[in-house]
Amino acid sequence: MKKQEVQSVALLNNAEYIIACKTNDVKEKLLLQSIANRDLHIHPAIEEECYIVNLNKETIFHLYDERGLDIVSNNQSSLQLLQQKFHDWILDIDAACSKKSTIKKSNHSVKE
């Protein structure tokens, strides 16, 4: 495995770590299971918040607990692909917000 760059930034009494890595460097199943285990008090568990950033697709993935996750992006096409693929998993409220946001963005671009 290649040497990874790690940056640490003190933030109040917490620490923030940014690890630049490639997809194949991450044991994604273990990582996601550890995040989901946090509130269930099962080990392994990651107690800190964890955000996964995909620079190529310009998306941020945040699994907040075993019940759900947020995916955000300024890249509308990346989000649309995910929305189409996982349509049945999306909560009605999130689908409505996403649709409203898309309408606002398209109306805003027309005005410019």
N, C-alpha and C positions, 0 to 999 in steps of 0.2 A: 504494500500500500504506500502511496506517495505521501511525503511529508505534507501535512495540512497547515495552512495559515490559521492561527487562532488569534482573535483580537478580544481583549477584555476591556469593558468600560464599566466603571463603578457607577451605580445608579441608586441613590439613597443607600439602603443597606443590602441591596441586591447586586448581583453581577449580571452583565449581559455578555453572552458569548456568541460570536459570529464565526461559524466554521465554513470555509469555502470548500466544497467537495463536489464530486461527480455522483450521479445517481447510483452507479454500481459500488460506491464507497459506503452507502447507507444500507443498513439492515432494516428496511422499511417496516416489515411485519413486527419486529421486536420494538422498534421505535413507536409505532402507532399503538401497539398493545400496552406499552409502558405508559403512554399518555392516558389511554382509556382506563387503566388500572388506578389512576391517582385517587379518585374519590371512593373507589371500592376497597381501598387498603389491601390490595393484592400486590405481590411483588413479582417481577420488577415493576417499579413505578417511577415516573418522572414527576416530581412535585412542582417544578417550575412551568411557566407558560412556554410553549414551544411553537414557533412560527416557521414554516417551511416556505422558502422563497424560490420560485423558479424564474430565473432571470430571462431565459429564452422565451417563455410563454407570458412573462410579466404578470405572474399570479402569486398570491400569498395564500397559503393553506394553513388554517388554524383549527386543529382538533381540540375543542375545549373540554370535552369529557367523553364518557362512553355513549352519550346520547346524541352528539352531533358535532358538526364542524361548520366553519365559515370558509368560503373561498371568495377572495376579492381580486379585482383586476381593473386596470384602466383599459385593458385590451378586450374590447367587446367580443371579438370573434373567439377568443379563448373561452370566455364565459358561455357563449352561445353553444359551443361544442359540448361543454360539460352539461349545460342545461338540457340539451337534446338527449345526450347519452343517459343521464340520471334523472330524467323528468319525473318518474314515479317516486323518487326519494325526496324531492324538494317539497318543503312545507308550503301550504297554500299562501301563507302570509309572505314568505320569501319570494314566491313566484309573482305575487301581486306587486311587491316592492321592486323587483327586478324589471317587470314589465313597465311600471310607472317610470322608473329611472331611464329605461331605453326610450320611452316616448319623450321625456323631458330633454334628453340628449339630442334626439333627432329634431325636435322643435327648436332647440337652441342652435343647432348647426344651420337650420334654415334661416334663422334671423340674422346670422352673422354675415 
